[in-house]
Amino acid sequence: MRRFILLTLCCLLLPQLADAAQRTIKITKQYLNFPVSHRTDRARMTFTAKGTDDLSVVIRLAPGDADYWVFKDMTAYRGKTVTITYEGNADGLSKIYESDQPAGQEEMYREKNRPQFHFTTRRGWINDPNGLIFYDGEYHLFYQHNPYEREWENMHWGHAVSRDLVHWEELNDALYPDELGTMFSGSAVIDYENTSGFGSKKNPAMVVAYTASSANRQVQCIAYSLDRGRTFTKYEKNPVVDSKEKWNSVDTRDPRLFWYAPGRHWVMVLNERDGHSIYTSADLKEWTYQSHVTGFWECPELIELPVDGDKTHTKWVMYGASGTYMIGSFDGKRFTPEGGKYCYTTGSIYAAQTINNIPASDGRRIQIGWGRISHPDMPFNGMMLLPTELTLQTTKEGIRLVNRPVKEVETLCHPVKAWQNLTSDEANSQLKEFYSADRLRIRTTFKLSHATSAGFNLFGQRIIDYDMNGNTLNGRFYSPQDPTSMELTADIYVDRTSIEVFIDGGLYSYSMERRPDVNNKEGFHFWGNRIEVKSLEVFSVDSIWK
């Protein structure tokens, strides 16, 4: 029977193998460059080399002219012979070439629609931030990454590091697809007590938890690094959590790890079917289910924050990918909601995560979110929004989450001009010289008088649309802290392809793709019947790219 099964499998595979073409390359340089064309279909590409793991991905390998080029760092393969097998049009194989730099390196970060003060990957697609952690002087940003195309597929964990939260250096991908699936979202911790046994107290392991996703199964796995996140070893007994049978659902993903000091155990918050589950562990390997909170979807977060800066009065906040949140208490095993759901941010942001392991001397809770924003005609897609600090403040509605850019963003911004007490026409006239700016920051407070609605546009695109009568801001309910106030303050960050707006000190924030109307000539434009622009400041913003 075994021989019959093997013969049957061979017969089924023969047509596929016969259609596949191969090219063998002895690796002598750092990069392989691949031409990509969206006029051709995706096909399977496999890398095989003696002594190294195989990698299988799909790619639109261009048989003719390329729309753009992508690359793979081959440092780990240097000196070895690699066989590339491709199941699509074989003509593209001959166009793959070795180089000591990625194709297009000369123009990288200077492309027409490259954001200039937001992180983007050199090539390919990015989405959810993963494994945000501070360690040994570096902020680590891992993220969902398709290195082989500007659309979603082939999920790897990309990796970048920063020492100041604004300037980023992109490193090699950290996690690659394997036999359990592609690498979906997760988080990172530093195992200072060496509970896992992966490192030591002198050299603690950076441990990441991630979802391995295949066609009909999502399981939770861990990997560890002993070299500051530069390379990772996957745990040989993965997966550590497989909850499909318990929940009868494929949707079990995005593990969020943290150390719960009062109980001296690890916590994993996990998206499962209709909400967030909580698991606990003593060693990051063996996990016990504890509880479940319904009403959330994807990318869970659970954090403790002081109320109004008072460290003796704290609350826990649970949120999901959409940014809606609950406030409550947590005993190490169960989150008990006390208020919510509320909304603190909307727009292009999704799947935001906070940074683990920030020193107590800093004390901030810093968040980075994925900006679901495209960049026309570019060989990359998606971006990270500005890092922001989350706080809890007492408002007229109760305790609420406040979100504002971190102080490090200020180092990029330089005052250019400022005015006080202008009419809308006067303000619009003063802003004419900035029409051609591809990036800038505008901070303003305007007051409604004879108008029940007013706002601020950029070439016809409504950045602010405030209806005082209906208490809506860009279509969402918003009421200032003084219910009789007729003023609105906005801090606006305009990059080449995105706009982020923080209202009234971060009580509400939103982001959007920058989409000016090419037929509109009005540039920056306040509108509303006899409104008063009480203050208006314009800042230039440095590029974060060298």
MARTI-767863 format. One record per residue (C-alpha): residue in one letter; x negated, y negated, z negated. Coordinates in steps of 0.25 Angstrom, whole numbers, plus 5000, padded with zeros to 4 digits. Layout:
BEGIN
<pt a,<X,Y,Z>>;
...
***
This chain:
BEGIN
<pt m,<5000,5000,5000>>;
<pt r,<4989,4990,4997>>;
<pt r,<4982,4993,5010>>;
<pt f,<4995,4991,5017>>;
<pt i,<4997,4977,5010>>;
<pt l,<4983,4973,5013>>;
<pt l,<4985,4977,5028>>;
<pt t,<4998,4969,5029>>;
<pt l,<4992,4957,5023>>;
<pt c,<4980,4957,5033>>;
<pt c,<4990,4958,5044>>;
<pt l,<4998,4946,5039>>;
<pt l,<4985,4938,5037>>;
<pt l,<4978,4942,5051>>;
<pt p,<4986,4932,5059>>;
<pt q,<4983,4921,5049>>;
<pt l,<4969,4924,5049>>;
<pt a,<4968,4925,5064>>;
<pt d,<4973,4911,5065>>;
<pt a,<4963,4905,5055>>;
<pt a,<4951,4899,5060>>;
<pt q,<4938,4898,5053>>;
<pt r,<4925,4889,5052>>;
<pt t,<4913,4892,5044>>;
<pt i,<4905,4880,5038>>;
<pt k,<4892,4880,5030>>;
<pt i,<4894,4869,5020>>;
<pt t,<4882,4859,5020>>;
<pt k,<4889,4846,5017>>;
<pt q,<4899,4841,5007>>;
<pt y,<4912,4839,5015>>;
<pt l,<4920,4846,5025>>;
<pt n,<4929,4837,5033>>;
<pt f,<4942,4841,5039>>;
<pt p,<4950,4834,5050>>;
<pt v,<4965,4833,5046>>;
<pt s,<4977,4831,5056>>;
<pt h,<4991,4829,5052>>;
<pt r,<4995,4834,5066>>;
<pt t,<4991,4848,5063>>;
<pt d,<4998,4858,5052>>;
<pt r,<4991,4862,5039>>;
<pt a,<4984,4875,5040>>;
<pt r,<4976,4883,5030>>;
<pt m,<4961,4881,5028>>;
<pt t,<4953,4890,5019>>;
<pt f,<4938,4888,5014>>;
<pt t,<4930,4900,5011>>;
<pt a,<4916,4901,5006>>;
<pt k,<4908,4912,4999>>;
<pt g,<4907,4909,4984>>;
<pt t,<4918,4898,4984>>;
<pt d,<4933,4898,4983>>;
<pt d,<4941,4897,4995>>;
<pt l,<4950,4885,4997>>;
<pt s,<4962,4886,5006>>;
<pt v,<4970,4873,5010>>;
<pt v,<4978,4868,5021>>;
<pt i,<4974,4857,5030>>;
<pt r,<4978,4850,5043>>;
<pt l,<4965,4852,5050>>;
<pt a,<4964,4843,5063>>;
<pt p,<4962,4851,5076>>;
<pt g,<4960,4837,5083>>;
<pt d,<4959,4823,5078>>;
<pt a,<4960,4821,5063>>;
<pt d,<4970,4812,5055>>;
<pt y,<4959,4812,5044>>;
<pt w,<4948,4820,5038>>;
<pt v,<4948,4827,5024>>;
<pt f,<4936,4834,5017>>;
<pt k,<4932,4845,5008>>;
<pt d,<4920,4844,4999>>;
<pt m,<4912,4856,5001>>;
<pt t,<4901,4854,4990>>;
<pt a,<4905,4867,4984>>;
<pt y,<4903,4874,4997>>;
<pt r,<4889,4868,5001>>;
<pt g,<4880,4878,5007>>;
<pt k,<4891,4889,5009>>;
<pt t,<4898,4893,5021>>;
<pt v,<4913,4890,5021>>;
<pt t,<4923,4896,5030>>;
<pt i,<4935,4887,5034>>;
<pt t,<4947,4895,5038>>;
<pt y,<4959,4887,5045>>;
<pt e,<4972,4892,5049>>;
<pt g,<4976,4880,5058>>;
<pt n,<4970,4875,5071>>;
<pt a,<4956,4879,5071>>;
<pt d,<4951,4867,5079>>;
<pt g,<4950,4858,5066>>;
<pt l,<4940,4868,5060>>;
<pt s,<4929,4863,5069>>;
<pt k,<4932,4848,5065>>;
<pt i,<4928,4851,5050>>;
<pt y,<4915,4846,5047>>;
<pt e,<4905,4844,5036>>;
<pt s,<4900,4831,5030>>;
<pt d,<4894,4825,5018>>;
<pt q,<4906,4815,5017>>;
<pt p,<4921,4816,5019>>;
<pt a,<4926,4812,5033>>;
<pt g,<4929,4797,5032>>;
<pt q,<4921,4794,5020>>;
<pt e,<4916,4781,5026>>;
<pt e,<4931,4775,5026>>;
<pt m,<4935,4783,5013>>;
<pt y,<4942,4774,5003>>;
<pt r,<4942,4762,5013>>;
<pt e,<4953,4768,5022>>;
<pt k,<4965,4758,5026>>;
<pt n,<4975,4764,5016>>;
<pt r,<4966,4769,5005>>;
<pt p,<4971,4764,4992>>;
<pt q,<4960,4755,4986>>;
<pt f,<4963,4756,4971>>;
<pt h,<4970,4769,4970>>;
<pt f,<4964,4783,4970>>;
<pt t,<4966,4791,4983>>;
<pt t,<4959,4803,4987>>;
<pt r,<4949,4803,4999>>;
<pt r,<4957,4812,5007>>;
<pt g,<4970,4820,5006>>;
<pt w,<4982,4820,4998>>;
<pt i,<4983,4817,4983>>;
<pt n,<4995,4817,4973>>;
<pt d,<4996,4820,4958>>;
<pt p,<4984,4816,4949>>;
<pt n,<4979,4828,4941>>;
<pt g,<4970,4830,4929>>;
<pt l,<4968,4816,4925>>;
<pt i,<4958,4816,4915>>;
<pt f,<4947,4807,4909>>;
<pt y,<4934,4814,4905>>;
<pt d,<4919,4810,4904>>;
<pt g,<4922,4796,4909>>;
<pt e,<4930,4800,4921>>;
<pt y,<4944,4799,4924>>;
<pt h,<4948,4812,4933>>;
<pt l,<4959,4811,4943>>;
<pt f,<4963,4824,4949>>;
<pt y,<4974,4824,4959>>;
<pt q,<4982,4833,4969>>;
<pt h,<4974,4833,4982>>;
<pt n,<4975,4838,4996>>;
<pt p,<4961,4836,5001>>;
<pt y,<4965,4841,5015>>;
<pt e,<4976,4832,5019>>;
<pt r,<4984,4819,5015>>;
<pt e,<4996,4827,5012>>;
<pt w,<4999,4836,5001>>;
<pt e,<4993,4850,5001>>;
<pt n,<4982,4858,4996>>;
<pt m,<4982,4853,4982>>;
<pt h,<4969,4851,4976>>;
<pt w,<4965,4843,4964>>;
<pt g,<4957,4831,4969>>;
<pt h,<4948,4824,4959>>;
<pt a,<4943,4809,4956>>;
<pt v,<4936,4803,4945>>;
<pt s,<4935,4789,4939>>;
<pt r,<4929,4781,4928>>;
<pt d,<4938,4769,4928>>;
<pt l,<4952,4775,4933>>;
<pt v,<4951,4766,4946>>;
<pt h,<4939,4770,4953>>;
<pt w,<4939,4785,4957>>;
<pt e,<4929,4795,4963>>;
<pt e,<4935,4807,4971>>;
<pt l,<4929,4820,4968>>;
<pt n,<4931,4834,4974>>;
<pt d,<4944,4841,4972>>;
<pt a,<4944,4848,4959>>;
<pt l,<4954,4859,4961>>;
<pt y,<4957,4867,4974>>;
<pt p,<4968,4876,4978>>;
<pt d,<4966,4891,4974>>;
<pt e,<4974,4904,4974>>;
<pt l,<4984,4899,4964>>;
<pt g,<4988,4887,4973>>;
<pt t,<4985,4873,4975>>;
<pt m,<4981,4863,4964>>;
<pt f,<4993,4855,4959>>;
<pt s,<4993,4845,4948>>;
<pt g,<4988,4846,4934>>;
<pt s,<4979,4839,4923>>;
<pt a,<4966,4840,4916>>;
<pt v,<4961,4840,4901>>;
<pt i,<4947,4841,4894>>;
<pt d,<4946,4853,4886>>;
<pt y,<4937,4847,4875>>;
<pt e,<4940,4858,4865>>;
<pt n,<4937,4869,4876>>;
<pt t,<4950,4876,4873>>;
<pt s,<4949,4882,4887>>;
<pt g,<4935,4887,4886>>;
<pt f,<4932,4881,4899>>;
<pt g,<4921,4871,4894>>;
<pt s,<4915,4868,4881>>;
<pt k,<4917,4857,4870>>;
<pt k,<4904,4851,4876>>;
<pt n,<4909,4852,4890>>;
<pt p,<4924,4852,4890>>;
<pt a,<4932,4857,4902>>;
<pt m,<4941,4848,4910>>;
<pt v,<4953,4857,4912>>;
<pt v,<4963,4855,4922>>;
<pt a,<4977,4861,4923>>;
<pt y,<4983,4862,4937>>;
<pt t,<4994,4869,4945>>;
<pt a,<4991,4879,4955>>;
<pt s,<5002,4879,4965>>;
<pt s,<5006,4889,4976>>;
<pt a,<5018,4891,4984>>;
<pt n,<5027,4897,4973>>;
<pt r,<5019,4896,4960>>;
<pt q,<5013,4884,4952>>;
<pt v,<5004,4888,4940>>;
<pt q,<4995,4880,4931>>;
<pt c,<4980,4882,4931>>;
<pt i,<4968,4876,4924>>;
<pt a,<4954,4873,4928>>;
<pt y,<4942,4867,4921>>;
<pt s,<4930,4858,4924>>;
<pt l,<4917,4857,4916>>;
<pt d,<4911,4846,4925>>;
<pt r,<4920,4834,4923>>;
<pt g,<4930,4839,4933>>;
<pt r,<4921,4840,4945>>;
<pt t,<4924,4855,4946>>;
<pt f,<4934,4865,4941>>;
<pt t,<4935,4879,4937>>;
<pt k,<4949,4885,4938>>;
<pt y,<4953,4894,4926>>;
<pt e,<4952,4909,4930>>;
<pt k,<4965,4913,4924>>;
<pt n,<4974,4902,4930>>;
<pt p,<4985,4900,4930>>;
<pt v,<4987,4896,4915>>;
<pt v,<5002,4893,4917>>;
<pt d,<5011,4900,4926>>;
<pt s,<5026,4896,4923>>;
<pt k,<5033,4899,4936>>;
<pt e,<5040,4911,4929>>;
<pt k,<5044,4903,4917>>;
<pt w,<5050,4892,4925>>;
<pt n,<5054,4899,4938>>;
<pt s,<5048,4887,4945>>;
<pt v,<5036,4884,4954>>;
<pt d,<5036,4870,4948>>;
<pt t,<5026,4872,4937>>;
<pt r,<5014,4862,4939>>;
<pt d,<5006,4850,4935>>;
<pt p,<5000,4854,4921>>;
<pt r,<4997,4842,4912>>;
<pt l,<4987,4846,4901>>;
<pt f,<4983,4838,4888>>;
<pt w,<4978,4842,4874>>;
<pt y,<4988,4840,4863>>;
<pt a,<4979,4837,4851>>;
<pt p,<4989,4839,4840>>;
<pt g,<4992,4853,4844>>;
<pt r,<4978,4856,4849>>;
<pt h,<4983,4862,4862>>;
<pt w,<4984,4859,4877>>;
<pt v,<4997,4855,4883>>;
<pt m,<5001,4857,4897>>;
<pt v,<5013,4850,4903>>;
<pt l,<5018,4857,4915>>;
<pt n,<5029,4853,4925>>;
<pt e,<5038,4865,4926>>;
<pt r,<5051,4866,4934>>;
<pt d,<5059,4855,4928>>;
<pt g,<5050,4848,4918>>;
<pt h,<5037,4848,4910>>;
<pt s,<5033,4860,4902>>;
<pt i,<5023,4860,4890>>;
<pt y,<5013,4871,4888>>;
<pt t,<5002,4872,4878>>;
<pt s,<4988,4879,4877>>;
<pt a,<4976,4880,4868>>;
<pt d,<4966,4883,4879>>;
<pt l,<4972,4877,4892>>;
<pt k,<4973,4892,4897>>;
<pt e,<4985,4898,4890>>;
<pt w,<4997,4890,4890>>;
<pt t,<5010,4891,4882>>;
<pt y,<5024,4885,4887>>;
<pt q,<5030,4875,4876>>;
<pt s,<5041,4866,4882>>;
<pt h,<5047,4860,4894>>;
<pt v,<5053,4846,4897>>;
<pt t,<5062,4845,4909>>;
<pt g,<5064,4833,4918>>;
<pt f,<5050,4831,4924>>;
<pt w,<5044,4835,4937>>;
<pt e,<5029,4837,4940>>;
<pt c,<5016,4832,4934>>;
<pt p,<5019,4831,4919>>;
<pt e,<5013,4822,4909>>;
<pt l,<5014,4821,4894>>;
<pt i,<5006,4810,4887>>;
<pt e,<5006,4804,4873>>;
<pt l,<5006,4789,4872>>;
<pt p,<5006,4778,4861>>;
<pt v,<5018,4769,4861>>;
<pt d,<5015,4754,4862>>;
<pt g,<5000,4758,4860>>;
<pt d,<5003,4764,4846>>;
<pt k,<4995,4777,4845>>;
<pt t,<5003,4781,4832>>;
<pt h,<5016,4781,4841>>;
<pt t,<5015,4789,4853>>;
<pt k,<5025,4796,4863>>;
<pt w,<5023,4807,4873>>;
<pt v,<5027,4804,4888>>;
<pt m,<5030,4815,4898>>;
<pt y,<5032,4812,4912>>;
<pt g,<5032,4819,4926>>;
<pt a,<5027,4816,4940>>;
<pt s,<5038,4805,4943>>;
<pt g,<5034,4797,4931>>;
<pt t,<5047,4798,4923>>;
<pt y,<5044,4801,4908>>;
<pt m,<5049,4805,4894>>;
<pt i,<5044,4800,4881>>;
<pt g,<5044,4809,4869>>;
<pt s,<5036,4817,4859>>;
<pt f,<5027,4830,4861>>;
<pt d,<5022,4840,4851>>;
<pt g,<5012,4847,4859>>;
<pt k,<5022,4857,4865>>;
<pt r,<5035,4850,4867>>;
<pt f,<5038,4836,4873>>;
<pt t,<5051,4830,4867>>;
<pt p,<5057,4818,4876>>;
<pt e,<5061,4806,4868>>;
<pt g,<5064,4797,4879>>;
<pt g,<5065,4796,4895>>;
<pt k,<5064,4799,4906>>;
<pt y,<5058,4785,4909>>;
<pt c,<5051,4780,4921>>;
<pt y,<5038,4771,4921>>;
<pt t,<5033,4772,4935>>;
<pt t,<5039,4775,4949>>;
<pt g,<5035,4775,4964>>;
<pt s,<5024,4782,4970>>;
<pt i,<5018,4788,4957>>;
<pt y,<5019,4803,4954>>;
<pt a,<5013,4813,4946>>;
<pt a,<5005,4803,4937>>;
<pt q,<4996,4809,4926>>;
<pt t,<4988,4803,4914>>;
<pt i,<4974,4805,4912>>;
<pt n,<4969,4815,4901>>;
<pt n,<4958,4813,4891>>;
<pt i,<4957,4798,4891>>;
<pt p,<4948,4794,4879>>;
<pt a,<4956,4790,4866>>;
<pt s,<4948,4777,4866>>;
<pt d,<4955,4774,4879>>;
<pt g,<4968,4779,4875>>;
<pt r,<4976,4776,4888>>;
<pt r,<4985,4786,4895>>;
<pt i,<4982,4783,4910>>;
<pt q,<4990,4789,4922>>;
<pt i,<4987,4791,4936>>;
<pt g,<4998,4794,4946>>;
<pt w,<4999,4799,4960>>;
<pt g,<5004,4788,4970>>;
<pt r,<5012,4795,4981>>;
<pt i,<5007,4785,4991>>;
<pt s,<5002,4787,5006>>;
<pt h,<4991,4780,5013>>;
<pt p,<4994,4779,5028>>;
<pt d,<4984,4785,5037>>;
<pt m,<4975,4789,5026>>;
<pt p,<4969,4803,5024>>;
<pt f,<4974,4803,5010>>;
<pt n,<4987,4802,5003>>;
<pt g,<4992,4799,4989>>;
<pt m,<4985,4791,4978>>;
<pt m,<4983,4789,4963>>;
<pt l,<4990,4777,4957>>;
<pt l,<4983,4767,4948>>;
<pt p,<4980,4773,4934>>;
<pt t,<4989,4768,4924>>;
<pt e,<4990,4768,4908>>;
<pt l,<5003,4773,4902>>;
<pt t,<5008,4768,4889>>;
<pt l,<5021,4769,4881>>;
<pt q,<5027,4755,4877>>;
<pt t,<5040,4752,4870>>;
<pt t,<5049,4745,4879>>;
<pt k,<5063,4740,4878>>;
<pt e,<5068,4753,4883>>;
<pt g,<5059,4761,4873>>;
<pt i,<5045,4767,4875>>;
<pt r,<5041,4768,4889>>;
<pt l,<5029,4772,4898>>;
<pt v,<5021,4760,4903>>;
<pt n,<5011,4761,4915>>;
<pt r,<5001,4751,4919>>;
<pt p,<4988,4752,4927>>;
<pt v,<4975,4755,4919>>;
<pt k,<4966,4744,4915>>;
<pt e,<4955,4749,4924>>;
<pt v,<4964,4745,4936>>;
<pt e,<4961,4731,4932>>;
<pt t,<4947,4732,4936>>;
<pt l,<4951,4733,4950>>;
<pt c,<4960,4721,4950>>;
<pt h,<4954,4706,4951>>;
<pt p,<4963,4694,4950>>;
<pt v,<4964,4686,4963>>;
<pt k,<4975,4676,4961>>;
<pt a,<4986,4673,4950>>;
<pt w,<4998,4664,4950>>;
<pt q,<5009,4660,4940>>;
<pt n,<5024,4655,4942>>;
<pt l,<5026,4656,4957>>;
<pt t,<5038,4657,4965>>;
<pt s,<5039,4670,4974>>;
<pt d,<5036,4661,4986>>;
<pt e,<5024,4656,4980>>;
<pt a,<5019,4670,4975>>;
<pt n,<5021,4675,4989>>;
<pt s,<5013,4664,4995>>;
<pt q,<5002,4667,4985>>;
<pt l,<5002,4682,4989>>;
<pt k,<5000,4680,5004>>;
<pt e,<4985,4681,5003>>;
<pt f,<4986,4695,4998>>;
<pt y,<4995,4701,5009>>;
<pt s,<4983,4708,5015>>;
<pt a,<4977,4714,5002>>;
<pt d,<4977,4729,5002>>;
<pt r,<4976,4730,4987>>;
<pt l,<4979,4720,4976>>;
<pt r,<4986,4719,4962>>;
<pt i,<4997,4709,4960>>;
<pt r,<5003,4706,4946>>;
<pt t,<5015,4697,4945>>;
<pt t,<5027,4693,4936>>;
<pt f,<5039,4688,4943>>;
<pt k,<5052,4682,4937>>;
<pt l,<5066,4683,4943>>;
<pt s,<5075,4671,4941>>;
<pt h,<5085,4669,4952>>;
<pt a,<5083,4684,4957>>;
<pt t,<5089,4697,4952>>;
<pt s,<5078,4704,4961>>;
<pt a,<5064,4701,4965>>;
<pt g,<5051,4708,4969>>;
<pt f,<5038,4708,4976>>;
<pt n,<5035,4714,4990>>;
<pt l,<5023,4717,4998>>;
<pt f,<5025,4716,5013>>;
<pt g,<5040,4720,5011>>;
<pt q,<5037,4731,5001>>;
<pt r,<5044,4729,4988>>;
<pt i,<5034,4731,4977>>;
<pt i,<5043,4725,4966>>;
<pt d,<5059,4725,4968>>;
<pt y,<5065,4720,4955>>;
<pt d,<5080,4719,4953>>;
<pt m,<5082,4712,4940>>;
<pt n,<5097,4714,4941>>;
<pt g,<5097,4729,4942>>;
<pt n,<5084,4730,4934>>;
<pt t,<5077,4738,4945>>;
<pt l,<5063,4738,4950>>;
<pt n,<5060,4744,4963>>;
<pt g,<5073,4751,4961>>;
<pt r,<5070,4757,4947>>;
<pt f,<5076,4751,4934>>;
<pt y,<5067,4742,4927>>;
<pt s,<5070,4732,4916>>;
<pt p,<5059,4723,4910>>;
<pt q,<5056,4723,4895>>;
<pt d,<5063,4710,4893>>;
<pt p,<5077,4714,4899>>;
<pt t,<5080,4699,4902>>;
<pt s,<5066,4697,4909>>;
<pt m,<5066,4692,4924>>;
<pt e,<5051,4695,4925>>;
<pt l,<5044,4707,4931>>;
<pt t,<5029,4709,4930>>;
<pt a,<5022,4718,4941>>;
<pt d,<5008,4723,4942>>;
<pt i,<5006,4727,4957>>;
<pt y,<4994,4735,4963>>;
<pt v,<4994,4736,4978>>;
<pt d,<4984,4745,4985>>;
<pt r,<4984,4748,5000>>;
<pt t,<4995,4759,4999>>;
<pt s,<5001,4758,4985>>;
<pt i,<5008,4748,4976>>;
<pt e,<5008,4750,4961>>;
<pt v,<5017,4741,4952>>;
<pt f,<5017,4740,4937>>;
<pt i,<5029,4732,4931>>;
<pt d,<5029,4724,4918>>;
<pt g,<5016,4730,4913>>;
<pt g,<5019,4744,4917>>;
<pt l,<5033,4746,4912>>;
<pt y,<5036,4751,4926>>;
<pt s,<5027,4754,4937>>;
<pt y,<5028,4760,4951>>;
<pt s,<5020,4762,4964>>;
<pt m,<5023,4763,4979>>;
<pt e,<5016,4764,4992>>;
<pt r,<5012,4751,4998>>;
<pt r,<5021,4750,5011>>;
<pt p,<5021,4736,5016>>;
<pt d,<5031,4732,5027>>;
<pt v,<5022,4729,5039>>;
<pt n,<5032,4720,5045>>;
<pt n,<5033,4712,5032>>;
<pt k,<5024,4700,5031>>;
<pt e,<5028,4694,5017>>;
<pt g,<5016,4702,5009>>;
<pt f,<5018,4700,4994>>;
<pt h,<5031,4694,4992>>;
<pt f,<5039,4691,4979>>;
<pt w,<5054,4691,4982>>;
<pt g,<5066,4687,4973>>;
<pt n,<5075,4674,4972>>;
<pt r,<5066,4663,4965>>;
<pt i,<5057,4673,4957>>;
<pt e,<5046,4667,4949>>;
<pt v,<5032,4674,4950>>;
<pt k,<5027,4671,4936>>;
<pt s,<5013,4677,4939>>;
<pt l,<5006,4683,4950>>;
<pt e,<4992,4689,4951>>;
<pt v,<4984,4695,4962>>;
<pt f,<4972,4705,4960>>;
<pt s,<4963,4711,4970>>;
<pt v,<4960,4726,4968>>;
<pt d,<4947,4732,4970>>;
<pt s,<4946,4745,4978>>;
<pt i,<4942,4757,4969>>;
<pt w,<4934,4764,4981>>;
<pt k,<4920,4761,4984>>;
***
